[in-house]
């Protein structure tokens, strides 16, 4: 093993046993559990730049970045300075601040489809609120979503596809009622024919279509040009709204989000992660005529005591300011392309069936030789091989997402040496996985 490879994780194992007695599954989000890869999760003590440090003193090259927000790396000086200034004034007021307006201005400046925005405290809140707003604005009930797209733990969106592509969804979690999901249609991503059929059958009942413009929750999947064109055309022709869920891709793949890369203009956009600079923030925004239907301007109810929290808005403003004034996207592209090439070569050398998908600094190595265009293909990945690959990398100081179906993220704090170390570890991991 290299000198900085984790020697043991005994303290993490002990901490996990304690957590199991206190929290369901020992975690506060299932994304942190190691259920898909085996073993106990690593307990983190601190982070700096491109690295995580666990409670056993081990260092890891971090490709999770708090599941996307840390595009600048951990503890970026500008973000820490902004937080320290905000903290000196207080932590929460429950009243308006100018920082809320500044963050809103920065979002509106960057995302051309957004004319007005409402801040919330999470991506789940953002998508839940956007769905309610779409129904309130259109006076319709049906929502179209796509299998493999995750929009937070909103009841009406926690659905599994029915027996055919255009059937109404059934609850995919206990506690979600059939009544809650009865107005949700579940289609396959990139399936234009199914989308056309749904609008032919239900067009005047559909309030909105929600989709991830760059999917990150079944691994990285890019939409086809035909799919994007059909989404926009069919929603407009039928008086439905198009909602881009950019909680993950917003400010990550481009300053203007995935919609700027795809040249698509949605009616509503949901944001999170990067807009909070690592603190809990969500946002949803779009055309002013739609947004003005939200209370108190309109009648669609949505509220949040901690929405626009001064610490979160400070971190968000500092992050978006850095992204605009010192854009890291060219650097991120160089590093990500280097990692992509290295992982491709490693998989080819090991003769491992694979597909590698990347958009900017989001990337997934699928253990499946098929091109991944929807959940149908992604669901056939060799998850056992991925688990072996993950564990080997972790043992060599590389912290990857603990699921085949999550994107990895490169940050501006990574170095060429970090990338090369990762490629070297992957070469070994793929030979034995």
C-alpha positions as CSV (number, residue, x, y, z in Angstrom):
1,X,0.0,0.0,0.0
2,X,1.1,3.6,-0.5
3,X,2.4,5.5,2.5
4,X,-0.8,7.5,2.9
5,X,-3.2,4.6,2.5
6,X,-5.6,4.1,5.4
7,X,-4.1,1.8,7.9
8,X,-7.2,1.0,9.8
9,X,-10.7,2.4,10.4
10,X,-11.3,0.9,13.9
11,X,-12.5,4.2,15.4
12,X,-15.0,4.5,12.6
13,X,-16.3,1.0,13.2
14,X,-16.8,1.8,16.9
15,X,-18.5,5.1,16.1
16,X,-20.8,3.3,13.7
17,X,-21.9,0.8,16.4
18,X,-22.8,3.8,18.6
19,X,-24.7,5.4,15.8
20,X,-26.7,2.2,15.1
21,X,-28.1,2.5,18.6
22,X,-29.2,6.1,18.1
23,X,-30.2,6.5,14.5
24,X,-32.1,4.3,12.0
25,X,-29.3,2.4,10.2
26,X,-26.8,4.5,12.0
27,X,-27.0,7.4,9.5
28,X,-29.1,10.5,8.9
29,X,-29.3,9.8,5.2
30,X,-29.2,6.5,3.4
31,X,-26.7,7.9,0.9
32,X,-24.1,7.8,3.7
33,X,-24.6,4.1,4.5
34,X,-22.4,1.4,2.9
35,X,-25.3,-0.9,2.3
36,X,-24.6,-1.3,-1.4
37,X,-20.8,-1.9,-0.9
38,X,-20.5,-3.7,2.4
39,X,-18.7,-2.7,5.6
40,X,-19.1,0.3,7.9
41,X,-19.2,3.9,6.7
42,X,-16.2,6.1,7.4
43,X,-16.7,8.8,10.0
44,X,-15.2,12.1,9.1
45,X,-13.5,14.5,11.5
46,X,-12.6,17.3,9.1
47,X,-12.0,18.3,5.5
48,X,-9.6,20.6,3.6
49,X,-9.4,21.3,-0.1
50,X,-9.8,18.0,-2.0
51,X,-9.4,15.8,1.1
52,X,-11.4,14.2,3.8
53,X,-9.8,13.1,7.1
54,X,-11.5,10.4,9.2
55,X,-11.5,9.9,13.0
56,X,-8.7,7.4,12.7
57,X,-6.5,10.0,11.1
58,X,-6.7,8.6,7.5
59,X,-6.7,11.0,4.6
60,X,-8.8,10.4,1.4
61,X,-9.0,12.1,-2.0
62,X,-12.6,13.1,-2.0
63,X,-14.8,12.6,-5.0
64,X,-18.1,13.2,-3.2
65,X,-17.7,16.8,-2.2
66,X,-20.7,16.6,0.1
67,X,-22.6,15.0,-2.8
68,X,-21.8,18.0,-5.1
69,X,-21.8,21.3,-3.3
70,X,-18.0,21.6,-2.8
71,X,-17.1,22.6,-6.3
72,X,-14.4,24.9,-4.9
73,X,-13.1,22.3,-2.5
74,X,-13.6,22.1,1.3
75,X,-13.1,25.2,3.4
76,X,-12.4,27.6,0.5
77,X,-11.0,30.8,2.1
78,X,-13.6,33.1,0.6
79,X,-16.5,30.9,1.9
80,X,-15.0,30.6,5.4
81,X,-14.4,34.4,5.5
82,X,-18.0,35.0,4.5
83,X,-19.3,32.6,7.1
84,X,-17.2,34.1,9.9
85,X,-18.5,37.6,9.0
86,X,-22.1,36.4,9.0
87,X,-21.7,34.4,12.2
88,X,-20.5,37.5,14.1
89,X,-24.0,39.0,13.5
90,X,-26.1,36.0,14.4
91,X,-27.3,32.7,13.1
92,X,-31.0,33.2,12.3
93,X,-33.5,36.0,12.4
94,X,-36.8,34.9,10.9
95,X,-36.9,38.3,9.1
96,X,-35.7,39.6,5.7
97,X,-32.0,40.3,5.0
98,X,-30.1,41.9,2.2
99,X,-28.1,38.7,1.8
100,X,-31.2,36.9,0.6
101,X,-31.6,39.5,-2.2
102,X,-28.0,39.2,-3.1
103,X,-28.2,35.5,-3.5
104,X,-31.4,35.8,-5.5
105,X,-29.7,38.4,-7.8
106,X,-26.7,36.1,-8.3
107,X,-29.0,33.1,-9.2
108,X,-31.1,35.2,-11.6
109,X,-28.0,36.7,-13.2
110,X,-26.6,33.2,-13.9
111,X,-29.7,31.3,-14.9
112,X,-31.4,33.1,-17.8
113,X,-34.7,31.3,-17.5
114,X,-35.2,32.5,-13.9
115,X,-36.8,35.9,-13.4
116,X,-37.8,35.5,-9.8
117,X,-36.7,33.0,-7.2
118,X,-37.8,31.7,-3.8
119,X,-35.1,30.4,-1.3
120,X,-35.8,27.3,0.7
121,X,-33.7,25.0,2.9
122,X,-33.2,21.9,0.7
123,X,-33.4,20.5,-2.7
124,X,-36.4,18.3,-1.6
125,X,-38.2,21.5,-0.5
126,X,-37.4,23.1,-3.9
127,X,-38.9,20.3,-6.0
128,X,-41.9,19.8,-3.7
129,X,-42.7,23.5,-3.9
130,X,-42.2,23.7,-7.7
131,X,-44.6,20.8,-8.2
132,X,-47.2,22.5,-6.0
133,X,-46.7,25.7,-7.9
134,X,-47.0,24.0,-11.3
135,X,-50.3,22.5,-10.2
136,X,-51.6,25.7,-8.8
137,X,-50.6,27.7,-11.8
138,X,-52.1,25.3,-14.4
139,X,-55.0,24.1,-12.4
140,X,-54.1,20.5,-13.4
141,X,-53.1,17.5,-11.4
142,X,-50.8,15.1,-13.4
143,X,-47.0,15.2,-13.1
144,X,-44.7,13.4,-15.5
145,X,-41.4,12.2,-14.1
146,X,-38.7,9.7,-15.3
147,X,-37.5,6.4,-13.8
148,X,-34.0,6.9,-12.4
149,X,-34.5,10.6,-11.8
150,X,-34.4,11.5,-8.1
151,X,-36.2,14.7,-7.0
152,X,-35.8,14.4,-3.3
153,X,-38.1,12.5,-0.9
154,X,-41.3,14.2,-2.1
155,X,-44.2,11.7,-1.6
156,X,-45.7,12.3,-5.0
157,X,-42.4,11.6,-6.7
158,X,-41.3,8.5,-4.8
159,X,-42.9,6.2,-7.3
160,X,-41.9,3.2,-9.3
161,X,-42.9,2.7,-13.0
162,X,-45.9,0.6,-13.7
163,X,-46.2,-2.3,-16.1
164,X,-45.9,-0.1,-19.2
165,X,-44.0,3.2,-19.8
166,X,-47.1,5.4,-19.6
167,X,-48.9,3.9,-16.6
168,X,-49.5,5.8,-13.4
169,X,-46.9,5.2,-10.8
170,X,-47.2,3.1,-7.7
171,X,-45.6,4.1,-4.3
172,X,-42.0,2.9,-4.0
173,X,-41.7,3.5,-0.3
174,X,-43.9,2.4,2.7
175,X,-45.6,5.4,4.1
176,X,-46.3,6.8,0.7
177,X,-50.0,6.3,-0.2
178,X,-51.4,5.3,-3.5
179,X,-53.5,8.4,-3.4
180,X,-50.4,10.5,-3.2
181,X,-48.9,9.0,-6.3
182,X,-52.0,8.5,-8.4
183,X,-51.4,11.7,-10.3
184,X,-47.8,10.9,-11.2
185,X,-46.9,9.3,-14.6
186,X,-43.5,7.5,-14.8
187,X,-41.7,7.2,-18.1
188,X,-38.3,6.0,-19.2
189,X,-35.7,8.7,-19.6
190,X,-34.8,9.5,-23.3
191,X,-38.0,7.7,-24.5
192,X,-39.5,10.2,-26.9
193,X,-42.2,7.8,-28.1
194,X,-43.5,7.2,-24.5
195,X,-43.5,11.0,-23.9
196,X,-45.5,11.6,-27.0
197,X,-48.0,8.9,-26.1
198,X,-48.4,10.3,-22.6
199,X,-49.3,13.7,-24.0
200,X,-51.6,12.3,-26.6
201,X,-53.5,10.5,-23.9
202,X,-53.3,12.9,-21.0
203,X,-52.0,16.2,-22.4
204,X,-54.8,18.5,-21.1
205,X,-54.4,17.0,-17.6
206,X,-50.6,17.3,-17.3
207,X,-49.5,20.2,-15.1
208,X,-45.8,19.7,-15.5
209,X,-42.9,17.4,-16.6
210,X,-40.0,17.3,-14.2
211,X,-36.6,16.0,-15.2
212,X,-32.9,16.1,-14.5
213,X,-31.2,17.7,-17.5
214,X,-28.1,15.9,-16.6
215,X,-29.0,12.8,-14.5
216,X,-26.8,12.1,-11.5
217,X,-28.9,9.7,-9.5
218,X,-28.7,6.6,-11.7
219,X,-25.2,7.6,-12.6
220,X,-24.5,10.3,-15.1
221,X,-26.8,10.2,-18.1
222,X,-27.2,12.9,-20.7
223,X,-30.5,13.5,-22.6
224,X,-30.6,13.2,-26.3
225,X,-31.2,16.3,-28.4
226,X,-34.5,14.8,-29.6
227,X,-35.6,14.2,-26.1
228,X,-34.9,17.8,-25.0
229,X,-36.6,19.1,-28.1
230,X,-39.7,17.0,-27.4
231,X,-39.9,17.9,-23.8
232,X,-40.0,21.6,-24.6
233,X,-42.3,21.3,-27.6
234,X,-44.8,19.0,-26.0
235,X,-45.1,20.9,-22.8
236,X,-45.6,24.2,-24.7
237,X,-48.2,22.8,-27.1
238,X,-50.2,21.3,-24.3
239,X,-50.0,24.2,-21.8
240,X,-47.9,22.2,-19.3
241,X,-44.8,23.5,-17.5
242,X,-41.3,22.1,-17.9
243,X,-39.3,21.9,-14.7
244,X,-35.5,21.4,-14.8
245,X,-34.3,19.8,-11.6
246,X,-30.8,21.3,-11.4
247,X,-30.3,20.6,-7.7
248,X,-27.2,18.6,-8.7
249,X,-26.2,20.0,-12.1
250,X,-26.9,23.7,-11.3
251,X,-23.6,25.7,-11.4
252,X,-21.8,22.3,-11.5
253,X,-21.6,21.5,-15.2
254,X,-21.7,25.2,-16.3
255,X,-22.2,28.5,-14.6
256,X,-25.7,28.7,-16.2
257,X,-26.5,25.1,-15.3
258,X,-27.1,22.2,-17.6
259,X,-29.9,24.1,-19.3
260,X,-27.3,26.5,-20.7
261,X,-25.3,23.5,-22.1
262,X,-28.4,21.9,-23.6
263,X,-29.9,25.2,-24.9
264,X,-33.2,24.5,-23.2
265,X,-35.4,27.1,-21.5
266,X,-37.6,25.6,-18.7
267,X,-40.5,27.3,-17.1
268,X,-39.3,26.4,-13.6
269,X,-35.8,25.4,-12.2
270,X,-35.0,23.8,-8.9
271,X,-31.6,24.4,-7.3
272,X,-29.6,23.3,-4.3
273,X,-26.2,22.1,-3.2
274,X,-23.8,24.6,-4.8
275,X,-26.1,27.6,-4.3
276,X,-25.6,27.1,-0.5
277,X,-21.8,26.7,-0.7
278,X,-22.0,23.5,1.4
279,X,-24.7,24.7,3.8
280,X,-28.4,23.6,3.6
281,X,-30.1,25.7,0.8
282,X,-32.5,25.1,-1.9
283,X,-34.2,27.4,-4.4
284,X,-36.8,27.3,-7.1
285,X,-37.4,30.0,-9.7
286,X,-38.7,30.7,-13.2
287,X,-40.9,33.1,-15.1
288,X,-42.2,36.0,-13.0
289,X,-45.8,35.3,-14.1
290,X,-45.6,31.8,-12.6
291,X,-43.6,32.7,-9.5
292,X,-46.1,35.5,-8.6
293,X,-48.6,32.8,-7.9
294,X,-46.8,32.0,-4.6
295,X,-48.0,33.4,-1.3
296,X,-48.0,36.3,-0.4
297,X,-48.0,37.5,-4.0
298,X,-50.5,34.8,-5.0
299,X,-52.4,31.9,-3.4
300,X,-50.0,28.9,-3.6
301,X,-48.8,28.3,-0.1
302,X,-45.1,27.7,0.7
303,X,-43.2,28.9,3.8
304,X,-40.1,28.1,5.8
305,X,-38.8,29.4,9.1
306,X,-35.1,29.0,8.1
307,X,-35.4,29.9,4.4
308,X,-32.8,32.4,3.5
309,X,-30.8,31.6,6.6
310,X,-28.0,34.2,7.0
311,X,-25.2,31.7,7.2
312,X,-26.4,29.7,4.2
313,X,-26.9,32.8,2.1
314,X,-23.4,34.0,3.0
315,X,-21.8,30.8,1.9
316,X,-24.0,30.7,-1.2
317,X,-23.1,34.3,-2.2
318,X,-19.4,33.7,-1.6
319,X,-19.4,30.6,-3.7
320,X,-21.4,32.0,-6.7
321,X,-19.2,35.2,-6.6
322,X,-16.1,33.0,-6.9
323,X,-17.6,31.0,-9.7
324,X,-18.4,34.1,-11.7
325,X,-15.3,36.1,-11.0
326,X,-12.8,33.3,-11.0
327,X,-14.5,30.6,-13.1
328,X,-13.0,27.1,-12.5
329,X,-14.8,25.4,-15.3
330,X,-11.8,25.2,-17.7
331,X,-9.7,23.7,-14.9
332,X,-12.4,21.3,-13.9
333,X,-12.7,20.1,-17.5
334,X,-9.0,19.5,-17.8
335,X,-8.9,17.5,-14.5
336,X,-12.1,15.6,-15.3
337,X,-10.9,14.7,-18.8
338,X,-7.7,13.4,-17.3
339,X,-9.5,11.2,-14.8
340,X,-12.0,10.0,-17.5
341,X,-9.2,8.9,-19.8
342,X,-7.3,7.2,-17.0
343,X,-10.4,5.2,-15.8
344,X,-11.2,4.2,-19.4
345,X,-7.8,2.9,-20.0
346,X,-7.8,1.1,-16.6
347,X,-11.1,-0.7,-17.4
348,X,-10.0,-1.6,-20.9
349,X,-6.6,-3.0,-19.6
350,X,-8.5,-5.1,-17.1
351,X,-11.0,-6.2,-19.8
352,X,-13.9,-5.1,-17.5
353,X,-17.2,-4.5,-19.3
354,X,-17.9,-0.8,-18.8
355,X,-19.3,2.5,-20.0
356,X,-17.9,5.8,-18.7
357,X,-20.2,8.8,-18.8
358,X,-19.1,12.3,-18.1
359,X,-20.5,15.8,-18.3
360,X,-18.0,18.4,-17.1
361,X,-16.9,17.5,-13.6
362,X,-19.7,14.9,-13.1
363,X,-18.8,11.3,-14.0
364,X,-19.8,7.7,-13.6
365,X,-17.9,4.5,-14.4
366,X,-20.7,2.0,-15.1
367,X,-19.9,-1.7,-14.8
368,X,-22.0,-2.4,-17.9
369,X,-20.9,-2.4,-21.5
370,X,-24.3,-1.0,-22.8
371,X,-24.6,2.7,-23.5
372,X,-26.6,4.0,-20.5
373,X,-29.5,6.2,-21.7
374,X,-32.1,5.3,-19.1
375,X,-32.8,3.3,-16.0
376,X,-33.4,0.2,-18.0
377,X,-29.7,-0.1,-18.9
378,X,-28.4,1.3,-15.6
379,X,-30.3,-1.2,-13.6
380,X,-28.3,-4.0,-15.3
381,X,-24.9,-2.9,-14.0
382,X,-22.6,-5.4,-12.1
383,X,-23.1,-3.9,-8.6
384,X,-21.0,-6.7,-7.0
385,X,-18.0,-5.7,-9.1
386,X,-18.6,-2.0,-8.3
387,X,-18.6,-2.9,-4.6
388,X,-15.2,-4.6,-4.9
389,X,-13.9,-1.6,-6.8
390,X,-15.2,0.8,-4.3
391,X,-13.7,-1.0,-1.3
392,X,-10.3,-1.3,-2.9
393,X,-10.2,2.4,-3.7
394,X,-11.3,3.3,-0.2
395,X,-8.5,1.1,1.2
396,X,-6.1,3.1,-1.0
397,X,-7.2,6.5,0.2
398,X,-9.7,7.3,-2.6
399,X,-13.3,8.2,-1.4
400,X,-15.8,7.5,-4.2
401,X,-19.6,7.5,-4.0
402,X,-20.7,4.3,-2.2
403,X,-23.2,3.4,-4.9
404,X,-22.9,2.5,-8.6
405,X,-25.8,4.9,-9.2
406,X,-24.3,8.1,-7.9
407,X,-22.1,10.5,-9.8
408,X,-18.6,11.4,-8.6
409,X,-17.5,15.0,-8.5
410,X,-14.2,16.6,-9.3
411,X,-13.5,19.9,-7.5
412,X,-11.2,22.9,-8.3
413,X,-9.1,21.9,-5.3
414,X,-8.0,18.5,-6.9
415,X,-4.6,18.4,-8.4
416,X,-3.1,16.4,-11.3
417,X,-1.3,14.3,-8.6
418,X,-4.7,13.5,-7.0
419,X,-6.0,12.4,-10.3
420,X,-3.0,10.3,-11.1
421,X,-3.1,8.6,-7.7
422,X,-6.8,7.8,-8.3
423,X,-6.0,6.3,-11.7
424,X,-3.2,4.2,-10.3
425,X,-5.5,2.8,-7.5
426,X,-8.2,2.2,-10.1
427,X,-5.9,0.1,-12.2
428,X,-5.2,-2.2,-9.3
429,X,-8.8,-2.2,-8.2
430,X,-10.1,-3.2,-11.7
431,X,-7.6,-6.0,-12.1
432,X,-8.9,-7.7,-8.9
433,X,-12.6,-6.7,-8.9
